Amino acid sequence: MTVSPTLDAPDAVPRRKRWWRVPLWILLGVVVLEVLINVALNVGVVQAIMRRGTDRTKLSWQRAFWLWPMGRLHLKGFTLTHQDTERWWKVEVDSLSAGMSLTGLLRKRVDVHGIDGHGATFHLEPSPAPEEGPTDPNARPWVINLEDVTLHEVRELDFSRVRFVGALDVKGALNLQSRERLQVDLPSVRVAEGFVEVDGKRVARLEALSAQARLDAPFQGEQGYDLSKALGGQARVKVDLLPLDWVNELLGPSAPVSLRGGSGRLDLDVRMERNTLAPGSRLEASGTELDVRAGPMRARAPWSLKASMDEERPGAPAGQLRVAFAPVKLSGARGNSVEVPEIALTVLARRREGQPGFALEPELYVAKSRPMDLRLLNPWLEQTLEIDSGHATVRSEERSKSAKARNALELRMDTDLVSGRMGKNKVLLRAEVEVDARHLSWDMKELGLAGTTLRLSNVSSNGPVPIRAWSGTFSLPRASLTLSPTVLSAKFTSQLTDTQPLVALITTSKNLPPFLTSLLNISKVEVTGQVQIDERGLQVRELNAKGDGFSLEGHLDLVQGNITGALLTTLGAVTGGIELRPGNNGLHLVNAKQWFAGQKAPPFR
């Protein structure tokens, strides 16, 4: 009997062969997908897709490799940039590897975890974003979530004019929800050594830095991300401060002030909560002798700085700062010098009830100086009053426990009997100067001295009309001292007991005309005007004096005892003009007002 073969036998082998094709096709599909993913990563497809949905935030890289789905993503030349209405910043990393979710991209999410980067830089600068067209309110914003980030060898942190260079290690995380919220968490920032630069000049060496910080900024429409209360954290820093010579380049070659030396050390522990200094913050710094030159004056002193923010207690300040210079050596153009044992400024900070921020209470302390030879002022003052002898001491006003805060910033200078010459005339006087430091201002070109009071006493002169033991007080509601060249400009008011100084200034002989003799008997005179003193002498403009039956107005210049100018004086019913000329004054009693109207005051030099 013949047995016929079954029909299924010939198909068995082909079926078994087709079985092995399935994994081959799967493997081929994975390979093709792998190639497509890596091609998309390297030709800019992924960046282009994300750029259309992340507004002003952009991710990019130069080269990428990803052994998907088991391997990690490897990027070379990674860059993250962001721009809002006020600033632009960029993070660059030479190389990094990370785990990444591919499916997240389909949901407009960049989910990256376990980032390990090497060789990073950070740049930030003011740069307003350009105007944008209207956006679709229904569009789903992109979310960038970077978790477990570790960056090694951060070489540079560039904040426009201030830059850190060195080696920094950072651990942290970033979550950016486009047009909703920006969150940055930095649990660890450490540096072993680095340098701080300002405008390309090294100013400090970081001996050590450890910090932690968190930034949480909500999006505020047209204003962008609100950073006003976004920052919190703590930083501990130890810094070696380099000499302050670098400040001179910031001031410019024409600046009247220059600095030399002052290198030192700074220890800082700063704590922040919602952009506000928190209790526990401390700063201590000190430095070697700082040499400051301002016009003809020079000051040299070691310096120290202490600041703290303490726990709030009823009646106690929340924080305080004290900067001190001790001892301070002052000298002039001719080498005369004086030493002040200590100059210190203390500022107490108290919380404002029901208001944000602090109320500041400054207090100035100047230890009584050793006597200063006033002849050091002659290079500036000798055309007005050449000093032959005399000394002055400088100190702050003593403050009792019951004194009000308004007296805490008063500086005093007192002289002994000063002897000098105004041309051929001998002059003796004592002077007291009170400076209200609350009104001091400084703009690198001039020092504002508004609120200063000058008291003169025991003023005597042997001129044609002698002055005997005269005294007067001058208030300067507006005053400034320019340092280079040295010029004192002030508006003054005064209540004079009598007119002795006015008579002495306008008299060149002992034989006074009857019109001027009456000036010697006038008391209680109010005087106002504007004055300027520089190396070429004294100028008075808008001079006005009023008393009982008496008035005077005009202008005058005083150089080495020689006076030029014009005055209009009224005594009772008589008005006369006085023409001031060196050695020969003229008197105009006819048409005096018309004559004076033609005597225009020249402007200040």
Secondary structure, 3 states (H helix, E strand, C coil): CCCCCCCCHHHHHHHHHHHCHHHHHHHHHHHHHHHHHHHHHHHCHHHHHHHCCCCCEEEECCEEEECCCCCCEEEEEEEEEEECCCEEEEEEEEEEEEEECCHHHHCCEEEEEEEEEEEEEEEEEECCCCCCCCCCCCCCCCEEEEEEEEEEEEEEEEECCEEEEEEEEEEEEEEEECCCEEEEEEEEEEEEEEEEEECCEEEEEEEEEEEEEEEEEEECHHHCECCCCCEEEEEEEEEEECCHHHHHHHHCCCCCEEEEECCEEEEEEEEEECCEECCCCEEEEEEEEEEEEECCEEEEEEEEEEEEECCCCCCCCCEEEEEEECCEEEECCCCCEEEECCEEEEEEEEECCCCCCEEEEEEEEECCCCCEEHHHHHHHHCCCCEEEECEEEEEECCCCCCCCHHHCCEEEEEECCEEEEECCEEEEEEEEEEEEHHHEEECCCEEEECCEEEEEEEEEECCCCCEEEEEEEEEEEEEEEEECCEEEEEEEEEEEEECHHHHHHHCCCCCCCHHHHHHHHCEEEEEEEEEEEECCEEEEEEEEEEECCEEEEEEEEEECCEEEEEEEEEECCEEEEEEECCCCCEEECCCHHHHHHCCCCCCCC
